[in-house]
Amino acid sequence: MRPSRLSSPRVQTIGPSRRALLLGLLASGCTPGAPALQGGWVGTHPERGHRLRGELPRGGGPLKKTGVLIVGAGIAGLACARALAQRGVDDIALLDLEDQAGGNSRGHSLAGSSCPLGAHYLPLPGAEAREVNELLHELGLAREQFGRTVWDEKHLCHSPQERLFIDGEWREGLLPLPGSAAAREQYRRFSALVTQAQRELGFAMPTQHARWKPGHAVLDAQTFTAWLDANALIDAHLRWYLDYCCRDDFGAGADTVSAWAGIHYFASRHGFHAPGDETGEREPVLTWPEGNGWLSARLAAPLRERIHLGRTVLRVTEQREGIELLAWNETTGAPERWAARAVVMATPLFISARLLATPPDALRTLKQAHAPWLTANLALREPLLDRPGAPPSWDNVRYGSTALGYVDARHQALDPTPRPPLLTAYLALPAASRGGLLAKPWQHWAEVVTTELAATHPDLPGKIERIDLCRFGHAMSIPTPALRGSAELAALNAQRGRVVFAHADLAGYSVFEEAYTAGVDAAARLSL
Ligand SMILES: Cc1cc2nc3c(=O)[nH]c(=O)nc-3n(C[C@H](O)[C@H](O)[C@H](O)COP(=O)(O)OP(=O)(O)OC[C@H]3O[C@@H](n4cnc5c(N)ncnc54)[C@H](O)[C@@H]3O)c2cc1C
């Protein structure tokens, strides 16, 4: 019953005449004589990561020595460094190939305002997320008062939080309302099944704080689509929404991710509140103009000179006495050699498999697919006209689209000066688009993004001042069937010694809570 257009995440296209018009507008800056559209790629350097495909360079100058090397300064690497420092381990060096720490959780600046490059929010963590809660308290985002956690309002998403464009108008919230009594019954049944799974099996965020049971394995063995079909949950609106949620958190749709992942999404943190459900309050989230770049900047700040940016690690070799590492210094254009007692591999697992001279068997045999993503920050010259219905919100999504909508980075700014919005658009792309992300010019992808946004804002193409695009060739692990329960992930999560792994990939999918906890956990498993 599910419409086939929902079955694969792909960007909707438009007919040739409208495309020609949009291209014309983009190229001309929209008014005759106006300058051409300004923009380009920002944030990531695919050519650096692709150095791993070439031969290893010789030489490397004098050996640089440290106690612990952390490869990758994303959330997991930064969390690991923080946890080691708390253990009193101070001789640490973090190496990252990009020019800014934070990995997928970095901020950007455009038209005088901060905006996200990638990750943009963190739902309020549950009690199981002990490590994350501890961090948020320490950063002053939360405090305990009379036995209750009180959150600093400044960092909670301001109202209105989200809206959905459907049937020609904006409606509050992202859940499309059921169209009939039969559909309403399906929403309620899905909600009841999520509650039942939570009660009988237990789901937690981060996943490692929930015990893996045979019932989880049953869900992990099938796709979410197969599970929905088996439960006769076929309403088109409900299916679009569930597919959207999967693409938003996992980078792939319901027919690609496991039923474990689909249910985990709701049972672990978001909840599913059918319309009319009294507990159906909007889920509060923490967010900042620069998205989770706010968090990564605060994790990185105390580490100062321990972070070495523009260092592409090429090889990590375990020796009898310790670790030797070869990196490429992107600034000097020369190799660097490092020696340490131990190493934390805080890179995606498929990269760790390439970097380690002798990867463990689990890393060699692990099969894990990563979704490509594209984000675009659009600075506008003037405010957008709006369609009827719910007012402009932080998160704005179009029903039926395979793109993920946009957030307004200025929504959360505390500066009261009226300014046009600064939009951050998100697209999770099918694997087949990875080559195009690398090969096609930024103008092509600017058109893709603009076309999508013009479906809700026809005046947008004429109002773009600048568009900065960020491509992530291998953004996040897709929790495909049999990945989460695999023996390989279990072994890599448990590995102790002088080489340990720390990355959201260890959970089978990528969110802040998983990355952060993986980093803290790796610090505890590291032998020094
Ligand atoms: C577009 C996008 C939006 C997202 N939105 C959200 C969100 O709103 N909320 C949320 O919770 N999560 C979101 N996520 C998930 C996000 O991935 C996690 O929250 C988290 O940032 C992952 O951290 P990590 O440390 O596990 O991985 P990464 O961010 O992948 O960090 C790995 C680091 O290793 C470095 N590296 C790789 N290879 C090498 C090498 N050879 N040498 C040196 N360094 C190397 C990379 O540069 C990177 O800094 C989003 C992800 C993307 C891509």
The ligand as a Gaussian input file, in Angstrom:
#p B3LYP/6-31G(d) Opt

LIG

0 1
 C       24.115000      16.432000       8.307000
 C       24.045000      15.752000       9.647000
 C       23.078000      16.129000      10.576000
 C       23.039000      15.534000      11.826000
 N       22.113000      15.963000      12.735000
 C       22.145000      15.483000      14.001000
 C       21.347000      16.070000      15.021000
 O       20.632000      17.050000      14.780000
 N       21.415000      15.546000      16.276000
 C       22.236000      14.491000      16.572000
 O       22.255000      14.047000      17.734000
 N       23.023000      13.937000      15.627000
 C       23.010000      14.410000      14.365000
 N       23.853000      13.893000      13.414000
 C       24.690000      12.741000      13.777000
 C       26.148000      13.113000      14.147000
 O       26.913000      12.327000      13.280000
 C       26.468000      12.785000      15.622000
 O       25.662000      13.609000      16.460000
 C       27.928000      13.012000      16.029000
 O       28.389000      14.267000      15.635000
 C       28.890000      11.907000      15.539000
 O       30.134000      12.072000      16.159000
 P       31.314000      11.013000      15.987000
 O       32.473000      11.511000      16.786000
 O       30.822000       9.647000      16.288000
 O       31.662000      11.002000      14.443000
 P       32.239000      12.048000      13.379000
 O       31.537000      13.307000      13.473000
 O       32.188000      11.244000      12.109000
 O       33.766000      12.262000      13.784000
 C       34.853000      11.552000      13.210000
 C       36.024000      12.492000      13.047000
 O       37.103000      11.764000      12.463000
 C       37.771000      12.613000      11.531000
 N       38.514000      11.768000      10.592000
 C       38.027000      10.881000       9.687000
 N       39.048000      10.299000       9.028000
 C       40.194000      10.803000       9.529000
 C       41.582000      10.577000       9.253000
 N       42.004000       9.692000       8.333000
 N       42.482000      11.298000       9.958000
 C       42.107000      12.192000      10.907000
 N       40.800000      12.431000      11.208000
 C       39.871000      11.730000      10.525000
 C       36.637000      13.404000      10.904000
 O       37.111000      14.604000      10.301000
 C       35.735000      13.658000      12.108000
 O       36.051000      14.875000      12.751000
 C       23.935000      14.477000      12.153000
 C       24.898000      14.089000      11.209000
 C       24.964000      14.725000       9.975000
 C       26.008000      14.299000       8.996000

